[in-house]
Amino acid sequence: MIEFAAGFFLIVVVILGGLLRQTTVKLRQMQANCTRSERARTEALAPLDTVPVAAFRWPVGCDPDGCTFRAVAYGKFLDGLAPGVAEQLEAAREALKRDGTRSR
C-alpha cells in the first residue's frame, strides 16, 4: 500500500511540475508577444508625433449629448491671440519640432 501511495504521489508531482513548466513557458511567450505588440504600436503611432497641429477642438456649448465640437484652424487660432503671444507660441512649437524628442 505504501508503494502505491508513493507511486501515486510521484505521478502527481511529475504532472504538476510539467503543468507548472508549461504555464511558465506560455507566460513568457505572452509577455514577449505583449512587448512586441507594444513596440509595434509605438512605431505605428510615431508618425502622428511629427504631424503639425492642424486644429484645436472644444465643446460648443450646452448640447444635451455633449458631442458637438467646433474646430478652429491653427492659423486662425494664432490670429486670435494677443500681439506677440502668437509669435512666442509659434517659435516654441518650431523649437519643439526641431529639438524635441519623441515620447515613448
C-alpha positions in Angstrom: 0.0 0.0 0.0 2.8 2.4 0.8 4.4 1.7 -2.6 1.1 2.6 -4.3 0.8 5.9 -2.3 4.4 6.8 -3.1 4.0 6.0 -6.8 0.7 8.0 -6.9 2.4 10.9 -5.2 5.3 10.8 -7.6 3.0 10.8 -10.6 1.0 13.8 -9.2 4.3 15.7 -8.6 5.6 15.0 -12.1 2.2 16.1 -13.7 2.0 19.2 -11.6 5.7 20.0 -12.4 5.0 19.6 -16.1 1.9 21.8 -15.9 3.9 24.5 -14.0 6.7 24.4 -16.6 4.2 24.6 -19.4 2.4 27.6 -17.8 5.7 29.4 -17.2 6.7 28.9 -20.9 3.3 30.2 -22.0 3.5 33.2 -19.7 6.9 34.1 -21.1 5.6 33.8 -24.6 2.7 36.1 -23.8 5.0 38.6 -22.2 7.2 38.6 -25.3 4.2 39.0 -27.6 2.9 41.8 -25.5 6.3 43.6 -25.7 6.4 43.1 -29.5 2.8 44.4 -29.8 3.5 47.5 -27.7 6.7 48.2 -29.7 4.7 47.8 -33.0 2.0 50.1 -31.6 4.6 52.8 -30.6 6.2 52.6 -34.1 2.9 52.8 -35.8 1.9 55.9 -33.8 5.3 57.6 -34.2 4.4 59.4 -37.5 1.5 61.0 -35.7 4.0 62.8 -33.4 5.5 64.5 -36.5 2.2 65.9 -37.8 1.8 69.6 -37.2 -1.2 70.8 -35.2 -4.0 71.4 -37.7 -6.9 72.4 -35.4 -8.0 72.9 -31.8 -11.3 71.5 -30.7 -13.5 72.3 -27.7 -17.2 71.8 -26.8 -19.5 74.3 -28.5 -21.9 74.8 -25.6 -24.7 73.2 -23.7 -25.5 70.3 -26.0 -27.6 67.6 -24.2 -25.4 64.8 -25.6 -22.1 66.8 -25.2 -20.8 65.5 -28.6 -20.8 68.6 -30.7 -17.4 70.2 -31.3 -16.2 73.2 -33.2 -12.7 73.1 -34.8 -10.6 76.2 -35.5 -7.7 76.1 -37.8 -4.3 76.6 -36.2 -3.6 79.8 -38.1 -7.0 81.3 -37.1 -6.3 80.4 -33.5 -2.9 82.2 -33.7 -4.7 85.3 -35.2 -6.9 85.4 -32.1 -4.1 85.7 -29.7 -2.7 88.9 -28.2 0.1 90.5 -30.2 3.5 88.9 -29.6 1.9 85.8 -28.0 1.3 84.1 -31.3 4.9 84.6 -32.3 6.1 83.2 -29.0 3.8 80.2 -29.3 4.8 79.5 -32.9 8.5 79.9 -32.0 8.1 77.5 -29.2 6.3 75.0 -31.4 9.0 75.2 -34.1 11.7 74.8 -31.4 10.0 71.7 -30.0 9.5 70.3 -33.5 13.2 70.9 -34.3 14.8 70.0 -31.0 12.3 67.9 -29.2 12.3 64.1 -28.8 9.5 61.7 -29.4 7.7 60.4 -26.3 7.7 56.7 -25.8 
